[in-house]
Amino acid sequence: MVALSKPLIEQFFVKPNTSPLIIPDIPLIDLSKPESKHHLVKACQDFGFFKVVNHGVDSKFINKLESEAVKFFASPLSVKEKFGPPNPFGYGNKIIGRNGDIGWVEYLLLNAKPESEYPENFQGVVNDYVTSVKMMACEILELLADEMKLQPRDVFSKLLMDEQSDSLFRVNHYPPCPEFQENEKSGRKLVGFGEHTDPQIISILRSNNTSGLEISLRDGSWMSVPPDSESFFINVGDSLQVMTNGRFKSVKHRVVTNGTKSRVSMIYFGGPPLSEKIAPLPSLMQGEEDSLYKEFTWFEYKRSAFNSRLSDNRLGSFEKIVAS
């Protein structure tokens, strides 16, 4: 990534924010334990974000993919740019989407379908990794359905398993920024990926041992998430928030860049088919409970999300105004 002059680097700074009054513990859930169902539902309701262990994803798939990602991002820019600009898939550098968002990041955005076109050496390792992570995502969604006594138990997971599932896979590289080191000491933060929620059903994140991920707490402050390369971090997506009529929370998150260390993250975004209608599940609605959201197709919501800025309240235009 090219060096930036001081006036240019200023556009990457995050506005300062207050520190949280109380720093909560991020829920840690062992998927091998019978009580994990209860803890998963509680984490989705209270936090919208948690990490899992004993997840069943083979470490060799993780290590192979991270190794290929590091090699790819270490390639000359001219090599990487052969796979860009993203339209919508491909290699991107600093520009995120098409609505003016920028970040100190380079990335590969890939279709999660096995027959998709990937850079050399990525095909097999991405397919192995995505297959394993998707199985884990489906297990989590089915455990949630079990605990909520939803039938069928694949009411969420079938949307990811569908052949037409519109799922994505993203590899992000946040290079160190030497020009930023002097600002880091004074508490300033450089944005790697701006604040946003994930529009899909569920997101499965894994990163190396460099910090940077932050989540927004209910008091509006930002909490740094300690890195843990042995675990997977899980985000509730906007679509799952709607399907549970707001019981599960899609949490806003962002990435800030390190002045000296490189960060690599890999995210599977489990999405439904484009034609799937997204609305609160009738079996979850209790008594006279009103739906908080208008029904929409995933295509409609995806189009709206990709035409908005990262920090926009994407669900806002799909919320119902309930008479008090």
RODO-2510 file (C-alpha; in nm, 4 decimals, decimal comma):
residues 324
     n   res          X          Y          Z
     1     m     0,0000     0,0000     0,0000
     2     v     0,1359     0,3418    -0,0899
     3     a     0,2485     0,5942     0,1702
     4     l     0,0129     0,8846     0,2284
     5     s     0,0899     1,2473     0,2983
     6     k    -0,0371     1,3912     0,6275
     7     p    -0,3384     1,5740     0,4763
     8     l    -0,4491     1,2525     0,3014
     9     i    -0,4089     1,0281     0,6044
    10     e    -0,6394     1,2560     0,8066
    11     q    -0,9431     1,1237     0,6161
    12     f    -0,8827     0,7777     0,7651
    13     f    -0,9072     0,8879     1,1282
    14     v    -1,1989     0,7751     1,3451
    15     k    -1,3759     1,0385     1,5514
    16     p    -1,2768     1,0065     1,9196
    17     n    -1,5328     0,8401     2,1450
    18     t    -1,5850     0,7918     2,5152
    19     s    -1,4676     0,4737     2,6836
    20     p    -1,7383     0,2331     2,8042
    21     l    -1,8403     0,2760     3,1683
    22     i    -1,8594    -0,1013     3,2070
    23     i    -1,6579    -0,3381     2,9890
    24     p    -1,8629    -0,6567     2,9529
    25     d    -1,7145    -1,0008     2,8925
    26     i    -1,7641    -1,1309     2,5404
    27     p    -1,9686    -1,4532     2,5667
    28     l    -1,7512    -1,7610     2,5127
    29     i    -1,9535    -2,0675     2,4128
    30     d    -1,8322    -2,4264     2,3953
    31     l    -2,0320    -2,5884     2,1151
    32     s    -1,9572    -2,9382     2,2513
    33     k    -2,1567    -2,8742     2,5708
    34     p    -2,5306    -2,9542     2,5963
    35     e    -2,6008    -2,6165     2,7598
    36     s    -2,4555    -2,4304     2,4606
    37     k    -2,8088    -2,3846     2,3167
    38     h    -2,9150    -2,1715     2,6102
    39     h    -2,5955    -1,9650     2,6043
    40     l    -2,6219    -1,9086     2,2279
    41     v    -2,9734    -1,7640     2,2533
    42     k    -2,8769    -1,5439     2,5484
    43     a    -2,5702    -1,4126     2,3610
    44     c    -2,7791    -1,3333     2,0515
    45     q    -3,0356    -1,1493     2,2625
    46     d    -2,8009    -0,9583     2,4905
    47     f    -2,5018    -0,8964     2,2690
    48     g    -2,5485    -1,0040     1,9066
    49     f    -2,1846    -1,1112     1,9177
    50     f    -1,9952    -1,3997     2,0791
    51     k    -1,7106    -1,6429     2,0243
    52     v    -1,7159    -2,0205     2,0009
    53     v    -1,4699    -2,2994     2,0780
    54     n    -1,4850    -2,6724     1,9973
    55     h    -1,6289    -2,5603     1,6656
    56     g    -1,5177    -2,8605     1,4561
    57     v    -1,3303    -2,6609     1,1895
    58     d    -1,0013    -2,8383     1,1141
    59     s    -0,7002    -2,6180     1,1918
    60     k    -0,5302    -2,7305     0,8698
    61     f    -0,8044    -2,5588     0,6643
    62     i    -0,7605    -2,2406     0,8690
    63     n    -0,3802    -2,2409     0,8447
    64     k    -0,3719    -2,3176     0,4712
    65     l    -0,6124    -2,0379     0,3869
    66     e    -0,4366    -1,7832     0,6062
    67     s    -0,1034    -1,8808     0,4496
    68     e    -0,2395    -1,8294     0,0967
    69     a    -0,3976    -1,4988     0,1995
    70     v    -0,0693    -1,3686     0,3424
    71     k     0,1117    -1,4701     0,0221
    72     f    -0,1497    -1,3042    -0,1988
    73     f    -0,1452    -0,9740    -0,0106
    74     a     0,2365    -0,9754    -0,0127
    75     s     0,2288    -0,9860    -0,3957
    76     p     0,3099    -0,6744    -0,6001
    77     l     0,0133    -0,4405    -0,6414
    78     s     0,0163    -0,5033    -1,0172
    79     v    -0,0472    -0,8754    -0,9533
    80     k    -0,3286    -0,8122    -0,7056
    81     e    -0,4973    -0,5561    -0,9294
    82     k    -0,5448    -0,8230    -1,1973
    83     f    -0,8293    -0,9440    -0,9749
    84     g    -0,9898    -0,6020    -0,9333
    85     p    -1,1637    -0,3726    -0,9062
    86     p    -1,4434    -0,5629    -0,7296
    87     n    -1,7576    -0,5866    -0,9456
    88     p    -1,8938    -0,7021    -0,7092
    89     f    -1,6294    -0,9730    -0,6505
    90     g    -1,2552    -0,9257    -0,6719
    91     y    -0,9668    -0,7329    -0,5178
    92     g    -1,0192    -0,3929    -0,3590
    93     n    -0,7840    -0,1429    -0,1986
    94     k    -0,8979     0,1335     0,0420
    95     i    -1,2300     0,1928    -0,1381
    96     i    -1,5164     0,0022     0,0283
    97     g    -1,8322    -0,0201    -0,1802
    98     r    -1,9416     0,2561    -0,4152
    99     n    -2,0792     0,5192    -0,1819
   100     g    -1,7699     0,6970    -0,0561
   101     d    -1,6564     0,4682     0,2288
   102     i    -1,2816     0,4238     0,2649
   103     g    -1,0565     0,2324     0,5024
   104     w    -0,6928     0,1360     0,5566
   105     v    -0,7582    -0,2107     0,4130
   106     e    -0,7116    -0,4249     0,1058
   107     y    -0,9379    -0,7207     0,0499
   108     l    -1,0671    -1,0034    -0,1638
   109     l    -1,4447    -1,0352    -0,1873
   110     l    -1,5450    -1,3771    -0,3204
   111     n    -1,8621    -1,5664    -0,4026
   112     a    -1,8934    -1,8555    -0,1552
   113     k    -2,0228    -2,0991    -0,4198
   114     p    -1,7716    -2,3801    -0,4992
   115     e    -1,7686    -2,3180    -0,8758
   116     s    -1,6711    -1,9509    -0,8377
   117     e    -1,3551    -1,7991    -0,9838
   118     y    -1,0748    -1,7309    -0,7357
   119     p    -0,7109    -1,6199    -0,7601
   120     e    -0,4567    -1,8967    -0,8214
   121     n    -0,4045    -2,1321    -0,5226
   122     f    -0,7230    -2,0049    -0,3530
   123     q    -0,9786    -2,2396    -0,5136
   124     g    -0,9266    -2,5559    -0,3095
   125     v    -0,8388    -2,3915     0,0209
   126     v    -1,1355    -2,1513     0,0106
   127     n    -1,3776    -2,4342    -0,0749
   128     d    -1,2484    -2,6533     0,2115
   129     y    -1,2631    -2,3668     0,4585
   130     v    -1,6043    -2,2347     0,3535
   131     t    -1,7581    -2,5843     0,3584
   132     s    -1,6394    -2,6382     0,7173
   133     v    -1,7372    -2,2928     0,8394
   134     k    -2,0807    -2,3169     0,6769
   135     m    -2,1404    -2,6460     0,8638
   136     m    -2,0526    -2,4700     1,1882
   137     a    -2,2832    -2,1785     1,1045
   138     c    -2,5684    -2,4214     1,0333
   139     e    -2,5044    -2,6056     1,3603
   140     i    -2,5267    -2,2770     1,5522
   141     l    -2,8491    -2,1787     1,3723
   142     e    -3,0050    -2,5197     1,4455
   143     l    -2,9068    -2,5034     1,8126
   144     l    -3,0738    -2,1612     1,8281
   145     a    -3,3880    -2,3057     1,6690
   146     d    -3,3857    -2,5966     1,9162
   147     e    -3,3622    -2,3689     2,2191
   148     m    -3,6402    -2,1465     2,0827
   149     k    -3,8501    -2,4567     2,0047
   150     l    -3,8860    -2,3659     1,6390
   151     q    -3,9985    -2,6224     1,3832
   152     p    -3,8494    -2,7322     1,1582
   153     r    -3,5104    -2,7006     1,3306
   154     d    -3,3521    -2,6023     0,9980
   155     v    -3,5792    -2,2962     0,9670
   156     f    -3,2651    -2,0749     0,9572
   157     s    -2,9952    -2,3148     0,8381
   158     k    -3,1843    -2,4299     0,5274
   159     l    -3,1355    -2,0797     0,3842
   160     l    -2,7568    -2,1280     0,3938
   161     m    -2,7758    -2,4856     0,2631
   162     d    -2,9986    -2,3897    -0,0309
   163     e    -2,8194    -2,4188    -0,3657
   164     q    -2,9238    -2,0594    -0,4377
   165     s    -2,7891    -1,9285    -0,1059
   166     d    -2,6370    -1,5831    -0,1634
   167     s    -2,3381    -1,6196     0,0688
   168     l    -2,0087    -1,4314     0,0494
   169     f    -1,6543    -1,4866     0,1651
   170     r    -1,4202    -1,2002     0,2408
   171     v    -1,0493    -1,1884     0,3257
   172     n    -0,9294    -0,8556     0,4681
   173     h    -0,5713    -0,7393     0,5115
   174     y    -0,5034    -0,4382     0,7322
   175     p    -0,1373    -0,3433     0,6729
   176     p     0,0566    -0,1535     0,9376
   177     c     0,0611     0,2201     0,8774
   178     p     0,3992     0,3734     0,9735
   179     e     0,2697     0,7296     0,9176
   180     f     0,0114     0,6649     1,1874
   181     q     0,2438     0,5574     1,4719
   182     e     0,2950     0,9094     1,6105
   183     n    -0,0852     0,9565     1,6322
   184     e    -0,1403     0,6163     1,7959
   185     k     0,0434     0,7303     2,1084
   186     s    -0,2056     1,0142     2,1556
   187     g    -0,5043     0,7784     2,1395
   188     r    -0,6126     0,8549     1,7832
   189     k    -0,7476     0,5659     1,5784
   190     l    -0,7154     0,4942     1,2087
   191     v    -1,0189     0,3314     1,0477
   192     g    -0,9551     0,0021     0,8717
   193     f    -1,3207    -0,0809     0,8060
   194     g    -1,5900     0,1656     0,9131
   195     e    -1,8759     0,0969     1,1517
   196     h    -2,1550    -0,1185     1,0111
   197     t    -2,3839    -0,4115     1,0723
   198     d    -2,3817    -0,7212     0,8523
   199     p    -2,6955    -0,7492     0,6371
   200     q    -2,6949    -1,1303     0,6040
   201     i    -2,8211    -1,3946     0,8510
   202     i    -2,4961    -1,4805     1,0284
   203     s    -2,1263    -1,3930     0,9958
   204     i    -1,8386    -1,6172     1,1011
   205     l    -1,5111    -1,4317     1,1605
   206     r    -1,1615    -1,5583     1,2221
   207     s    -0,8488    -1,3412     1,2436
   208     n    -0,4837    -1,3644     1,3359
   209     n    -0,3546    -1,2462     1,6729
   210     t    -0,3519    -0,8739     1,5913
   211     s    -0,6116    -0,6561     1,7619
   212     g    -0,8371    -0,4107     1,5785
   213     l    -1,1957    -0,5349     1,5953
   214     e    -1,4309    -0,3181     1,8012
   215     i    -1,8017    -0,3541     1,8777
   216     s    -2,0517    -0,0851     1,9674
   217     l    -2,2117    -0,1160     2,3107
   218     r    -2,5610     0,0002     2,3974
   219     d    -2,4321     0,3201     2,5580
   220     g    -2,2791     0,4189     2,2222
   221     s    -1,9194     0,3567     2,3283
   222     w    -1,6792     0,1236     2,1472
   223     m    -1,5205    -0,1823     2,3057
   224     s    -1,2036    -0,3435     2,1736
   225     v    -1,2318    -0,7193     2,1172
   226     p    -0,9164    -0,9051     2,2287
   227     p    -0,7859    -1,1183     1,9390
   228     d    -0,8130    -1,4953     1,9687
   229     s    -0,6905    -1,6986     1,6729
   230     e    -0,8151    -2,0241     1,8319
   231     s    -1,1805    -1,9184     1,8358
   232     f    -1,4385    -1,8004     1,5843
   233     f    -1,6331    -1,4808     1,6415
   234     i    -2,0011    -1,4824     1,5440
   235     n    -2,2154    -1,1829     1,4447
   236     v    -2,5935    -1,1822     1,4277
   237     g    -2,6881    -1,0334     1,0896
   238     d    -2,9701    -0,7892     1,0126
   239     s    -3,1772    -1,0631     0,8463
   240     l    -3,1687    -1,2797     1,1598
   241     q    -3,2693    -0,9785     1,3685
   242     v    -3,5752    -0,9374     1,1452
   243     m    -3,6627    -1,3093     1,1429
   244     t    -3,6619    -1,3090     1,5255
   245     n    -3,8619    -0,9813     1,5323
   246     g    -3,5823    -0,7994     1,7107
   247     r    -3,5146    -1,0647     1,9766
   248     f    -3,1645    -1,1147     1,8377
   249     k    -2,9524    -0,8046     1,7896
   250     s    -2,7358    -0,7236     1,4888
   251     v    -2,4412    -0,5454     1,6503
   252     k    -2,2545    -0,2547     1,4920
   253     h    -1,8805    -0,3185     1,4619
   254     r    -1,5698    -0,1729     1,2991
   255     v    -1,1962    -0,2342     1,2597
   256     v    -0,9234     0,0104     1,3562
   257     t    -0,5747    -0,0311     1,2154
   258     n    -0,2549    -0,1081     1,4019
   259     g     0,0472     0,1175     1,3497
   260     t     0,3010    -0,1653     1,3540
   261     k     0,1277    -0,5013     1,3050
   262     s    -0,0534    -0,6524     1,0080
   263     r    -0,4020    -0,7966     1,0637
   264     v    -0,5631    -1,0634     0,8440
   265     s    -0,9281    -1,1628     0,8891
   266     m    -1,1504    -1,4103     0,7061
   267     i    -1,5287    -1,3770     0,7166
   268     y    -1,8037    -1,6043     0,5896
   269     f    -2,1349    -1,4201     0,5441
   270     g    -2,4224    -1,6696     0,5385
   271     g    -2,7025    -1,5260     0,3272
   272     p    -3,0391    -1,6541     0,1990
   273     p    -3,1394    -1,6974    -0,1673
   274     l    -3,2105    -1,3665    -0,3424
   275     s    -3,5829    -1,4471    -0,3761
   276     e    -3,6262    -1,5436    -0,0079
   277     k    -3,8847    -1,3381     0,1803
   278     i    -3,7460    -1,2030     0,5069
   279     a    -3,9987    -1,1363     0,7837
   280     p    -4,0525    -1,2271     1,1499
   281     l    -4,1289    -1,5994     1,1859
   282     p    -4,5010    -1,6497     1,2624
   283     s    -4,4132    -1,9272     1,5108
   284     l    -4,2164    -1,6745     1,7198
   285     m    -4,4893    -1,4139     1,7419
   286     q    -4,6593    -1,4255     2,0812
   287     g    -5,0193    -1,3244     2,1452
   288     e    -5,0864    -0,9779     2,0053
   289     e    -4,7191    -0,9138     1,9270
   290     d    -4,6789    -0,6816     1,6283
   291     s    -4,4234    -0,7334     1,3565
   292     l    -4,1540    -0,4673     1,3861
   293     y    -4,0583    -0,4997     1,0194
   294     k    -4,2141    -0,4936     0,6759
   295     e    -4,1683    -0,8097     0,4718
   296     f    -3,8982    -0,7837     0,2036
   297     t    -3,6961    -1,0145    -0,0175
   298     w    -3,3252    -1,0618     0,0413
   299     f    -3,2666    -0,9093    -0,3035
   300     e    -3,4509    -0,5915    -0,1978
   301     y    -3,2586    -0,5591     0,1259
   302     k    -2,9233    -0,6396    -0,0314
   303     r    -2,9815    -0,3769    -0,3001
   304     s    -3,0757    -0,1204    -0,0353
   305     a    -2,7729    -0,2077     0,1810
   306     f    -2,5256    -0,1845    -0,1052
   307     n    -2,6689     0,1546    -0,2071
   308     s    -2,6117     0,2960     0,1415
   309     r    -2,3109     0,4093     0,3431
   310     l    -2,1585     0,1600     0,5849
   311     s    -2,2725     0,3516     0,8943
   312     d    -2,6329     0,4013     0,7793
   313     n    -2,9173     0,2394     0,9720
   314     r    -2,9938    -0,0028     0,6913
   315     l    -3,2970    -0,1575     0,8594
   316     g    -3,4530     0,1830     0,9268
   317     s    -3,6504     0,2003     0,6022
   318     f    -3,7856    -0,1531     0,6601
   319     e    -3,9144    -0,0906     1,0119
   320     k    -4,2869    -0,0606     1,0721
   321     i    -4,4204     0,2384     1,2603
   322     v    -4,6241     0,0749     1,5340
   323     a    -4,9043     0,2865     1,6790
   324     s    -4,8652     0,3439     2,0514
***
